[in-house]
Amino acid sequence: MPIITVEGPIRDIESKKLLVKSLTKAFKEAYGYPEDFAHVTVIIRENPPENVGTNGKLLSEVWKNKKSTKKTV
């Protein structure tokens, strides 16, 4: 049984439905599986920004700094 694992930010249910549908379709096309092949599993692991570090900083702080430096017009 093929398993696709995705790690990323927290998203709404509609975004996750679209992701699962799109990845399943792309996988079947790439591997030549028929449309009715029902054994592709997609696992979504959501990571809150306070649990992700990038370039030595928590992602939550990076986003916070970007928001505070945006100019309001």
C-alpha positions as a Markdown table, in Angstrom:
| # | Residue | x | y | z |
|---|---|---|---|---|
| 1 | Met | 0.0 | 0.0 | 0.0 |
| 2 | Pro | 1.6 | 3.3 | -1.0 |
| 3 | Ile | 1.8 | 5.9 | 1.7 |
| 4 | Ile | 2.4 | 9.6 | 1.1 |
| 5 | Thr | 3.4 | 11.7 | 4.1 |
| 6 | Val | 3.1 | 15.5 | 4.1 |
| 7 | Glu | 4.5 | 17.7 | 6.9 |
| 8 | Gly | 3.5 | 21.3 | 6.9 |
| 9 | Pro | 1.6 | 24.1 | 8.5 |
| 10 | Ile | -1.9 | 23.8 | 10.0 |
| 11 | Arg | -4.5 | 24.3 | 7.3 |
| 12 | Asp | -8.3 | 24.2 | 7.1 |
| 13 | Ile | -10.2 | 21.0 | 6.2 |
| 14 | Glu | -11.0 | 22.2 | 2.6 |
| 15 | Ser | -7.3 | 22.7 | 1.9 |
| 16 | Lys | -6.5 | 19.2 | 3.3 |
| 17 | Lys | -9.2 | 17.6 | 1.1 |
| 18 | Leu | -7.8 | 19.3 | -2.0 |
| 19 | Leu | -4.3 | 18.2 | -1.0 |
| 20 | Val | -5.3 | 14.6 | -0.5 |
| 21 | Lys | -7.2 | 14.5 | -3.8 |
| 22 | Ser | -4.4 | 16.1 | -5.8 |
| 23 | Leu | -1.7 | 14.0 | -4.3 |
| 24 | Thr | -3.7 | 10.8 | -4.9 |
| 25 | Lys | -4.4 | 11.7 | -8.5 |
| 26 | Ala | -0.8 | 12.6 | -9.2 |
| 27 | Phe | 0.5 | 9.4 | -7.6 |
| 28 | Lys | -1.8 | 7.2 | -9.7 |
| 29 | Glu | -0.8 | 9.0 | -12.9 |
| 30 | Ala | 2.9 | 8.9 | -12.1 |
| 31 | Tyr | 2.8 | 5.2 | -11.3 |
| 32 | Gly | 0.3 | 4.2 | -13.9 |
| 33 | Tyr | -2.3 | 2.9 | -11.4 |
| 34 | Pro | -5.9 | 2.7 | -12.6 |
| 35 | Glu | -8.3 | 5.3 | -11.3 |
| 36 | Asp | -10.2 | 2.7 | -9.2 |
| 37 | Phe | -7.0 | 1.6 | -7.4 |
| 38 | Ala | -8.1 | 2.3 | -3.8 |
| 39 | His | -4.9 | 1.8 | -1.7 |
| 40 | Val | -3.1 | 5.2 | -1.8 |
| 41 | Thr | -2.9 | 6.6 | 1.7 |
| 42 | Val | -2.1 | 10.2 | 2.5 |
| 43 | Ile | -1.0 | 11.2 | 6.0 |
| 44 | Ile | -0.9 | 14.9 | 6.9 |
| 45 | Arg | 1.1 | 15.9 | 9.9 |
| 46 | Glu | 0.4 | 19.5 | 10.9 |
| 47 | Asn | 3.1 | 21.4 | 12.7 |
| 48 | Pro | 2.2 | 24.6 | 14.6 |
| 49 | Pro | 4.7 | 27.4 | 13.9 |
| 50 | Glu | 6.0 | 27.3 | 17.5 |
| 51 | Asn | 7.2 | 23.7 | 16.9 |
| 52 | Val | 9.2 | 24.5 | 13.7 |
| 53 | Gly | 12.6 | 26.2 | 13.6 |
| 54 | Thr | 14.2 | 27.7 | 10.6 |
| 55 | Asn | 17.6 | 29.4 | 10.4 |
| 56 | Gly | 17.9 | 29.1 | 14.2 |
| 57 | Lys | 14.6 | 30.8 | 15.1 |
| 58 | Leu | 11.1 | 29.5 | 15.7 |
| 59 | Leu | 8.8 | 30.0 | 12.8 |
| 60 | Ser | 6.2 | 31.7 | 15.0 |
| 61 | Glu | 8.8 | 34.4 | 15.8 |
| 62 | Val | 9.8 | 34.8 | 12.2 |
| 63 | Trp | 6.2 | 35.3 | 11.2 |
| 64 | Lys | 5.6 | 37.7 | 14.1 |
| 65 | Asn | 8.6 | 39.8 | 13.0 |
| 66 | Lys | 7.4 | 39.9 | 9.4 |
| 67 | Lys | 3.9 | 41.1 | 10.4 |
| 68 | Ser | 5.3 | 43.8 | 12.7 |
| 69 | Thr | 7.6 | 45.1 | 9.9 |
| 70 | Lys | 4.9 | 45.4 | 7.3 |
| 71 | Lys | 4.0 | 49.0 | 6.5 |
| 72 | Thr | 0.3 | 49.9 | 6.7 |
| 73 | Val | -1.0 | 52.2 | 3.9 |
